[in-house]
Amino acid sequence: MPTVYSHSRLSVFEECRLRYRLRYVDRVKREREGVEAFLGSRVHETLEALYRDVLMGRAPTADAVVEDFERRWEERWNDAVVVRDPRWGPDDHRAAGEEALRRYHARHAPFRSDQTLGLEVRVAVELPGGARLEGFADRVARDPDGRISIHDYKTSSVLPSQADVDRDRQLALYQAGVERMWPGAPGIRLVWHFLRYDERLVSVRTREQLATTLRDAAGVVRAVESETEWRPTPSPLCDWCPYWDLCPEKRHDWELLQRGRLEASLLPNPAPAAEEAARALDDAVGAIRRRLAAEADYEAARERLVAYARATGATLVRSGGAVARVRDGEVRVVTPPDDRTPSGAAGGAADSV
């Protein structure tokens, strides 16, 4: 059966090819999710329920909407939800969701400014080259001027610019499917609701822009289907990845987490750390950082690091304020400017061994 793609699936490939393979090719299951994703899911469910009430002729009060959100939060909260930033606990995220819903209600009640045509609308798009892409639009509505609007609800703490949404691929892809579902509409608007900011951003795509989006998405599909190496792509997004134990870039950080050397993780079912190998790593990195004069000490440090990397599959290891990258028997030690987070970018002075 041909693979059916989605915008989120293509985005994972663009962010990190190894993560794509683990999730979609090898189908490695990970139950944990970040509290940000949990919040987004509960808010989406609440807004879907709100508009289903509206379709039945009943507009719920703001208090009723918040109560529904709180019920969903309590029913679905579980130990697999991970809070990465200790500054904001679960209650803070829940309060942010409640406030966002109250603001949305205050702006849009009694929800009669447009006509809802569908909720969680499944859309399908045929890409150039024959690949099929599917997704779900949060809400599709008919505006007073007859145009169709595709609505997407965001709980992100980041407010993008107009230029950012004008480049957004997801709703543009949905537009290609919605046009076939409601032909004859005088036009289509793409609408994002950034709920924490009570902000509504709108984008309209030309036929040329839409064709370019479809071609670009088809190009990503071709890249997926021709990929053979599946290398990891280190970035700040690593903090949201549940596959540290299977990633050569994050394998050593995963072991440090098991030893209590780093805080808070996404990591499911951690295995015991290789304590002796980790101690050897600490000694090796320390020897390199102290620039021991004896050539034999340098060589011994290099050999221990290389042996550790080969035994664990790690390509990046960490000790104190240093990060060592090990590849093809070569070792490069870097002192990062800020090593407070597990995925802090390495930079600054470097020594090769």
C-alpha positions in Angstrom: 0.0 0.0 0.0 1.5 3.4 -0.9 2.6 5.6 2.0 0.1 8.4 3.0 2.0 11.5 4.1 1.0 14.4 6.3 2.4 17.8 6.9 3.6 16.8 10.4 5.3 13.7 9.0 7.1 15.8 6.4 8.1 18.3 9.1 9.7 15.5 11.2 11.8 14.5 8.2 12.9 18.1 7.6 13.8 18.5 11.3 15.7 15.2 11.8 15.9 12.2 9.5 16.9 9.8 12.2 13.8 10.7 14.2 11.7 10.2 11.1 13.1 6.7 10.6 12.6 5.7 14.3 9.0 7.0 14.3 7.7 6.2 10.9 9.9 3.5 9.4 11.0 1.4 12.4 7.8 2.4 14.3 9.6 2.7 17.7 6.8 3.4 20.2 7.2 6.2 22.8 4.3 6.9 25.1 5.6 10.2 26.6 4.5 13.6 25.4 5.5 17.1 26.5 3.1 19.2 28.5 2.9 21.7 25.7 1.5 19.1 23.3 -0.8 17.9 26.1 -2.1 21.4 26.6 -2.7 21.8 22.8 -4.7 18.6 22.6 -7.0 19.5 25.4 -7.6 23.0 24.1 -8.4 21.6 20.6 -10.8 19.1 22.1 -12.5 21.9 24.1 -12.9 24.2 21.1 -14.3 21.3 19.0 -16.9 20.6 21.7 -17.7 24.3 21.8 -18.5 24.5 18.1 -20.4 21.3 18.1 -22.7 22.9 20.8 -23.0 26.0 18.5 -24.0 23.8 15.6 -26.8 22.4 17.8 -28.0 25.9 18.6 -26.4 26.3 22.0 -23.6 28.7 22.8 -21.9 27.7 26.0 -20.8 30.3 28.5 -17.1 31.0 29.2 -17.4 29.3 32.5 -18.8 26.2 30.9 -16.0 26.1 28.3 -13.3 26.4 31.0 -15.1 23.7 33.1 -15.0 21.4 30.0 -11.3 22.0 29.5 -10.6 21.4 33.2 -12.5 18.1 33.1 -10.6 16.9 30.0 -7.3 17.9 31.6 -8.0 16.0 34.8 -9.3 12.9 33.0 -6.3 12.6 30.6 -3.4 13.7 32.8 -0.9 10.9 33.4 2.6 10.1 34.4 3.7 10.0 30.7 3.3 13.8 30.4 6.7 15.5 30.8 7.3 19.0 32.1 10.7 20.0 30.8 11.0 23.5 32.2 10.9 23.5 36.0 9.9 27.2 36.1 6.4 26.3 34.9 4.6 23.3 36.4 1.4 21.6 35.2 -0.9 24.1 37.0 0.8 26.9 35.1 0.2 25.3 31.8 -3.4 24.6 32.7 -4.0 28.2 33.8 -2.5 29.4 30.5 -5.1 27.2 28.7 -7.9 28.5 30.7 -7.0 32.1 30.1 -6.6 31.5 26.4 -10.1 29.9 26.2 -11.6 32.8 28.1 -10.1 35.3 25.8 -11.2 33.4 22.7 -14.8 33.2 24.1 -14.8 36.9 24.9 -13.8 37.8 21.3 -16.0 35.4 19.4 -19.2 34.7 21.4 -21.9 34.1 20.4 -20.0 32.4 17.5 -22.4 33.6 14.8 -19.9 35.6 12.7 -19.5 32.7 10.2 -21.1 29.4 9.4 -19.2 26.3 10.5 -19.0 23.7 7.7 -17.0 21.1 9.5 -14.8 20.3 12.5 -11.7 18.2 12.4 -12.3 18.0 8.7 -10.3 15.3 6.9 -8.6 16.7 3.8 -6.7 14.8 1.1 -4.3 16.2 -1.4 -2.7 14.6 -4.5 0.8 15.9 -4.8 2.7 16.2 -8.1 4.3 12.8 -8.8 1.3 10.9 -7.3 2.0 11.0 -3.6 -1.0 11.4 -1.3 -1.1 13.7 1.7 -3.9 13.8 4.3 -4.6 15.9 7.4 -7.3 17.3 9.6 -8.3 20.9 9.6 -9.5 22.2 13.0 -12.5 24.0 11.6 -13.7 25.0 8.1 -16.3 27.8 7.9 -18.1 30.0 5.3 -17.5 33.7 5.9 -20.3 36.3 5.3 -18.8 37.2 1.9 -19.0 33.6 0.8 -15.3 32.7 1.1 -14.2 29.6 2.8 -12.0 30.0 5.8 -9.7 27.2 7.2 -9.0 27.7 10.9 -6.1 26.5 13.0 -5.8 26.9 16.7 -2.4 27.4 18.3 -1.4 27.3 22.0 2.2 28.1 21.3 4.0 30.6 23.5 5.6 32.1 20.4 3.7 34.6 18.2 4.9 34.4 14.6 5.0 37.3 12.1 2.7 37.8 9.2 5.6 36.7 6.9 5.8 33.5 8.9 2.2 32.5 8.4 2.4 33.6 4.7 5.1 30.9 4.3 3.2 28.2 6.3 2.8 25.0 4.4 0.2 23.1 6.4 -2.9 25.2 5.8 -1.9 25.9 2.2 -1.9 22.1 1.7 -5.3 21.9 3.3 -6.5 24.5 0.9 -5.8 22.3 -2.0 -8.1 19.6 -0.5 -10.8 22.0 0.7 -11.2 23.6 -2.7 -12.3 20.2 -4.1 -14.7 19.7 -1.2 -16.5 23.1 -1.6 -16.0 24.1 -5.2 -17.4 27.3 -6.4 -16.4 29.4 -3.4 -15.1 32.8 -4.4 -11.9 32.3 -2.4 -10.2 30.7 0.6 -8.7 32.3 3.6 -6.2 30.6 5.9 -6.7 31.7 9.5 -4.5 31.1 12.6 -5.7 31.8 16.1 -2.8 32.3 18.4 -4.8 31.8 21.6 -2.3 32.9 24.2 -2.0 36.3 22.5 -5.7 36.6 21.5 -4.3 37.2 18.0 -5.8 36.2 14.6 -3.6 36.1 11.5 -4.9 35.6 8.0 -3.2 34.6 4.8 -4.4 34.3 1.2 -2.5 32.3 -1.4 -2.4 32.9 -5.1 -2.6 30.0 -7.5 1.1 30.3 -8.2 1.9 30.2 -4.5 -0.3 27.1 -4.0 1.3 25.3 -6.9 4.8 26.0 -5.5 3.7 24.7 -2.1 2.5 21.4 -3.7 5.7 21.1 -5.7 7.9 21.7 -2.7 5.9 19.1 -0.6 6.4 16.6 -3.4 10.1 17.3 -3.3 10.2 16.5 0.4 8.4 13.2 -0.3 11.0 12.3 -3.0 13.8 13.1 -0.5 12.1 10.8 2.1 11.7 7.9 -0.4 15.3 8.2 -1.6 16.9 8.6 1.9 19.4 5.8 2.9 21.6 7.3 5.7 19.0 8.7 8.2 21.5 10.9 10.0 20.5 12.9 13.1 20.2 16.6 13.0 21.2 18.2 16.3 19.1 21.3 17.2 17.1 22.9 20.0 14.3 20.5 19.0 16.3 17.7 20.5 14.8 18.7 23.9 11.4 17.5 22.6 12.7 14.2 21.1 11.9 10.9 23.0 14.6 8.9 21.2 17.8 10.0 23.0 18.7 6.4 23.9 18.8 5.5 20.2 20.5 8.6 18.9 24.3 8.8 18.6 24.1 12.6 19.2 22.2 12.2 22.5 23.2 8.7 23.7 25.7 10.0 26.2 23.3 12.7 27.6 20.8 9.9 28.0 23.3 7.9 30.1 24.1 11.0 32.2 20.4 11.4 32.8 20.3 7.9 34.2 23.2 8.7 36.5 21.4 11.8 37.8 24.0 14.1 36.2 21.3 15.9 34.2 17.8 16.8 35.2 14.3 16.1 33.8 14.0 14.0 30.7 11.6 12.6 28.1 13.3 9.3 28.2 11.1 6.2 28.5 12.1 3.1 30.4 15.8 4.0 30.9 18.3 1.2 31.0 21.1 1.2 33.7 24.1 3.3 32.7 27.5 1.7 31.9 29.1 3.2 35.0 32.7 2.1 34.3 32.6 3.3 30.7 31.2 6.6 31.9 33.9 7.1 34.5 36.5 6.3 31.8 34.8 9.0 29.7 35.1 11.5 32.5 38.7 10.8 33.0 39.4 11.0 29.2 37.7 14.3 28.7 39.3 15.7 31.8 42.7 14.6 30.6 42.2 16.4 27.3 40.8 19.6 28.9 43.8 19.8 31.3 46.2 19.5 28.3 48.4 16.9 30.0 51.8 17.2 28.6 52.6 13.5 28.1 51.8 12.3 24.6 50.9 8.9 26.1 48.2 10.5 28.3 46.7 12.2 25.2 46.7 8.9 23.3 45.2 7.0 26.2 42.5 9.5 26.5 41.7 9.4 22.8 41.6 5.6 22.8 39.2 5.5 25.8 36.9 8.0 24.2 36.9 6.1 20.9 36.3 2.8 22.7 33.4 4.3 24.7 31.8 5.7 21.5 32.1 2.4 19.7 30.6 0.5 22.6 27.6 2.8 23.0 27.1 4.2 19.5 27.5 7.8 20.9 29.1 10.4 18.7 28.8 13.2 21.3 29.9 12.9 24.9 29.9 15.3 27.8 31.8 15.9 31.0 31.6 19.0 33.2 31.9 22.0 31.0 33.2 20.1 28.0 31.6 18.3 25.0 33.5 15.8 22.9 32.5 14.8 19.4 33.8 11.4 18.4 33.7 10.3 14.8 35.8 7.8 12.7 38.4 7.5 15.4 38.9 11.3 15.8 38.0 13.2 18.9 37.2 16.9 19.0 36.6 18.5 22.4 34.6 21.7 22.6 33.9 24.0 25.6 30.3 25.4 25.1 29.4 28.9 26.1 26.4 27.7 28.1 26.1 24.0 29.3 23.1 24.4 31.5 20.7 22.4 29.2 21.1 18.9 27.8 21.1 20.2 24.3 23.1 23.3 24.7 24.9 24.2 21.5 28.6 23.5 21.5 30.9 26.3 20.5 34.0 28.1 21.6 37.5 26.6 21.8 38.2 23.2 20.5 41.0 20.7 20.7 41.5 17.6 18.5 43.1 14.5 19.8 
